Amino acid sequence: MVLVVLPAAFVLAGLVIGRWWVVAFGLASRGGLAVFLDVNKGWYGHGWGDGGIAINMIAAAATVLGAVLGVGLRYAASGNARTRARA
């Protein structure tokens, strides 16, 4: 469930906050989650196999891309993305 909710939450955060540090926070949060899963050998310590690794990598990429999409849409909707980037 976390693997589906986090990407959606970061799209919304990017739209609402509209700052690029949301993307950095997405990278940091998914990095921390990846370290936890690697050390613990999965959510419950039983191992997570190649399929679990692939799903987590896809969800991590979706989280970061979702944050980029949300922030990008916010900048595009403002109409003056070039001006705001310089400020």
FIKOLZA-1660 file (N, C-alpha, C; in steps of 0.1 Angstrom, whole numbers, plus 5000, padded with zeros to 4 digits):
% residues 87
   i   px   py   pz ch aa at
   1 5008 4988 5000  A  M  N
   1 5000 5000 5000  A  M CA
   1 5009 5013 5000  A  M  C
   2 5019 5012 5008  A  V  N
   2 5029 5024 5008  A  V CA
   2 5035 5026 4995  A  V  C
   3 5037 5016 4987  A  L  N
   3 5043 5017 4974  A  L CA
   3 5034 5024 4964  A  L  C
   4 5021 5025 4966  A  V  N
   4 5012 5031 4958  A  V CA
   4 5009 5045 4963  A  V  C
   5 5008 5047 4976  A  V  N
   5 5004 5059 4982  A  V CA
   5 5015 5070 4981  A  V  C
   6 5027 5066 4983  A  L  N
   6 5038 5076 4983  A  L CA
   6 5040 5083 4969  A  L  C
   7 5039 5076 4958  A  P  N
   7 5040 5084 4945  A  P CA
   7 5029 5094 4944  A  P  C
   8 5017 5090 4947  A  A  N
   8 5005 5099 4946  A  A CA
   8 5007 5111 4956  A  A  C
   9 5012 5108 4968  A  A  N
   9 5014 5119 4977  A  A CA
   9 5024 5129 4972  A  A  C
  10 5035 5124 4966  A  F  N
  10 5045 5133 4961  A  F CA
  10 5040 5141 4949  A  F  C
  11 5031 5136 4941  A  V  N
  11 5025 5144 4930  A  V CA
  11 5017 5155 4936  A  V  C
  12 5009 5152 4946  A  L  N
  12 5001 5162 4953  A  L CA
  12 5010 5173 4960  A  L  C
  13 5021 5168 4966  A  A  N
  13 5030 5177 4973  A  A CA
  13 5037 5186 4963  A  A  C
  14 5041 5181 4952  A  G  N
  14 5047 5189 4942  A  G CA
  14 5037 5200 4936  A  G  C
  15 5025 5196 4935  A  L  N
  15 5015 5205 4930  A  L CA
  15 5012 5216 4940  A  L  C
  16 5010 5212 4953  A  V  N
  16 5007 5222 4963  A  V CA
  16 5019 5231 4967  A  V  C
  17 5030 5225 4969  A  I  N
  17 5042 5232 4974  A  I CA
  17 5049 5239 4963  A  I  C
  18 5051 5232 4952  A  G  N
  18 5057 5238 4940  A  G CA
  18 5071 5242 4941  A  G  C
  19 5078 5236 4950  A  R  N
  19 5093 5238 4951  A  R CA
  19 5101 5226 4948  A  R  C
  20 5113 5228 4943  A  W  N
  20 5121 5217 4938  A  W CA
  20 5126 5208 4950  A  W  C
  21 5126 5214 4962  A  W  N
  21 5131 5206 4973  A  W CA
  21 5122 5194 4976  A  W  C
  22 5110 5194 4971  A  V  N
  22 5101 5183 4972  A  V CA
  22 5107 5171 4965  A  V  C
  23 5113 5173 4954  A  V  N
  23 5120 5162 4946  A  V CA
  23 5131 5156 4954  A  V  C
  24 5139 5165 4960  A  A  N
  24 5150 5160 4969  A  A CA
  24 5145 5153 4981  A  A  C
  25 5134 5157 4987  A  F  N
  25 5128 5150 4998  A  F CA
  25 5123 5136 4993  A  F  C
  26 5117 5135 4981  A  G  N
  26 5113 5122 4976  A  G CA
  26 5125 5113 4974  A  G  C
  27 5136 5118 4969  A  L  N
  27 5148 5110 4968  A  L CA
  27 5153 5105 4982  A  L  C
  28 5153 5114 4991  A  A  N
  28 5158 5110 5005  A  A CA
  28 5148 5100 5012  A  A  C
  29 5135 5102 5010  A  S  N
  29 5126 5093 5017  A  S CA
  29 5127 5079 5011  A  S  C
  30 5127 5078 4997  A  R  N
  30 5128 5065 4991  A  R CA
  30 5141 5059 4993  A  R  C
  31 5152 5067 4994  A  G  N
  31 5165 5061 4997  A  G CA
  31 5165 5055 5011  A  G  C
  32 5159 5062 5021  A  G  N
  32 5158 5057 5034  A  G CA
  32 5150 5044 5035  A  G  C
  33 5140 5044 5028  A  L  N
  33 5131 5032 5027  A  L CA
  33 5139 5020 5021  A  L  C
  34 5147 5023 5010  A  A  N
  34 5155 5013 5004  A  A CA
  34 5165 5007 5013  A  A  C
  35 5172 5016 5021  A  V  N
  35 5182 5011 5031  A  V CA
  35 5175 5002 5041  A  V  C
  36 5163 5006 5046  A  F  N
  36 5156 4998 5056  A  F CA
  36 5153 4984 5050  A  F  C
  37 5147 4984 5038  A  L  N
  37 5143 4971 5032  A  L CA
  37 5155 4962 5030  A  L  C
  38 5167 4968 5026  A  D  N
  38 5179 4960 5024  A  D CA
  38 5184 4955 5037  A  D  C
  39 5185 4963 5047  A  V  N
  39 5190 4958 5060  A  V CA
  39 5181 4948 5066  A  V  C
  40 5168 4950 5065  A  N  N
  40 5158 4941 5071  A  N CA
  40 5155 4929 5063  A  N  C
  41 5160 4929 5050  A  K  N
  41 5156 4918 5041  A  K CA
  41 5142 4918 5038  A  K  C
  42 5136 4929 5036  A  G  N
  42 5121 4930 5033  A  G CA
  42 5114 4937 5044  A  G  C
  43 5101 4937 5043  A  W  N
  43 5092 4944 5053  A  W CA
  43 5092 4936 5066  A  W  C
  44 5093 4923 5066  A  Y  N
  44 5091 4915 5078  A  Y CA
  44 5103 4906 5080  A  Y  C
  45 5114 4908 5073  A  G  N
  45 5126 4900 5076  A  G CA
  45 5127 4887 5069  A  G  C
  46 5118 4884 5060  A  H  N
  46 5117 4871 5053  A  H CA
  46 5124 4871 5039  A  H  C
  47 5129 4882 5035  A  G  N
  47 5135 4884 5022  A  G CA
  47 5124 4888 5012  A  G  C
  48 5128 4895 5001  A  W  N
  48 5118 4900 4992  A  W CA
  48 5120 4896 4978  A  W  C
  49 5130 4890 4975  A  G  N
  49 5132 4884 4962  A  G CA
  49 5134 4894 4951  A  G  C
  50 5136 4889 4938  A  D  N
  50 5137 4898 4927  A  D CA
  50 5125 4906 4924  A  D  C
  51 5113 4900 4925  A  G  N
  51 5101 4907 4922  A  G CA
  51 5098 4918 4932  A  G  C
  52 5101 4916 4944  A  G  N
  52 5100 4927 4954  A  G CA
  52 5109 4938 4952  A  G  C
  53 5122 4935 4948  A  I  N
  53 5131 4945 4945  A  I CA
  53 5127 4954 4933  A  I  C
  54 5122 4947 4923  A  A  N
  54 5117 4954 4911  A  A CA
  54 5105 4963 4914  A  A  C
  55 5096 4958 4922  A  I  N
  55 5084 4966 4925  A  I CA
  55 5089 4979 4933  A  I  C
  56 5098 4977 4942  A  N  N
  56 5103 4988 4950  A  N CA
  56 5110 4998 4942  A  N  C
  57 5118 4993 4932  A  M  N
  57 5125 5003 4923  A  M CA
  57 5116 5010 4914  A  M  C
  58 5105 5004 4909  A  I  N
  58 5095 5011 4901  A  I CA
  58 5088 5021 4909  A  I  C
  59 5084 5017 4922  A  A  N
  59 5077 5027 4931  A  A CA
  59 5086 5039 4934  A  A  C
  60 5099 5036 4936  A  A  N
  60 5108 5047 4939  A  A CA
  60 5109 5057 4927  A  A  C
  61 5111 5051 4915  A  A  N
  61 5111 5059 4903  A  A CA
  61 5098 5067 4902  A  A  C
  62 5087 5061 4904  A  A  N
  62 5074 5067 4903  A  A CA
  62 5073 5079 4913  A  A  C
  63 5078 5077 4925  A  T  N
  63 5078 5087 4935  A  T CA
  63 5085 5100 4931  A  T  C
  64 5098 5098 4926  A  V  N
  64 5106 5109 4922  A  V CA
  64 5100 5116 4909  A  V  C
  65 5096 5108 4900  A  L  N
  65 5090 5113 4888  A  L CA
  65 5077 5120 4891  A  L  C
  66 5069 5115 4900  A  G  N
  66 5057 5121 4904  A  G CA
  66 5059 5135 4910  A  G  C
  67 5070 5136 4919  A  A  N
  67 5073 5149 4925  A  A CA
  67 5078 5159 4914  A  A  C
  68 5086 5154 4904  A  V  N
  68 5090 5163 4893  A  V CA
  68 5078 5167 4885  A  V  C
  69 5069 5158 4882  A  L  N
  69 5057 5161 4875  A  L CA
  69 5048 5172 4882  A  L  C
  70 5046 5170 4895  A  G  N
  70 5038 5179 4903  A  G CA
  70 5044 5193 4903  A  G  C
  71 5057 5194 4906  A  V  N
  71 5064 5207 4906  A  V CA
  71 5064 5213 4892  A  V  C
  72 5066 5205 4882  A  G  N
  72 5066 5210 4868  A  G CA
  72 5052 5215 4864  A  G  C
  73 5042 5208 4868  A  L  N
  73 5028 5213 4865  A  L CA
  73 5025 5226 4872  A  L  C
  74 5030 5227 4884  A  R  N
  74 5028 5239 4892  A  R CA
  74 5035 5251 4885  A  R  C
  75 5047 5249 4881  A  Y  N
  75 5054 5260 4874  A  Y CA
  75 5047 5263 4860  A  Y  C
  76 5043 5253 4853  A  A  N
  76 5037 5255 4840  A  A CA
  76 5023 5263 4842  A  A  C
  77 5016 5259 4852  A  A  N
  77 5003 5266 4855  A  A CA
  77 5004 5280 4859  A  A  C
  78 5016 5284 4865  A  S  N
  78 5018 5297 4869  A  S CA
  78 5019 5307 4858  A  S  C
  79 5023 5302 4846  A  G  N
  79 5024 5310 4834  A  G CA
  79 5037 5318 4833  A  G  C
  80 5044 5319 4844  A  N  N
  80 5057 5326 4843  A  N CA
  80 5068 5318 4849  A  N  C
  81 5070 5306 4844  A  A  N
  81 5079 5296 4849  A  A CA
  81 5094 5302 4847  A  A  C
  82 5096 5308 4836  A  R  N
  82 5110 5313 4833  A  R CA
  82 5113 5324 4843  A  R  C
  83 5104 5333 4846  A  T  N
  83 5106 5344 4856  A  T CA
  83 5108 5338 4870  A  T  C
  84 5100 5329 4874  A  R  N
  84 5101 5323 4887  A  R CA
  84 5114 5315 4889  A  R  C
  85 5119 5309 4879  A  A  N
  85 5132 5301 4880  A  A CA
  85 5143 5311 4883  A  A  C
  86 5143 5323 4878  A  R  N
  86 5154 5332 4880  A  R CA
  86 5154 5338 4894  A  R  C
  87 5142 5339 4900  A  A  N
  87 5141 5346 4913  A  A CA
  87 5146 5338 4925  A  A  C
% end
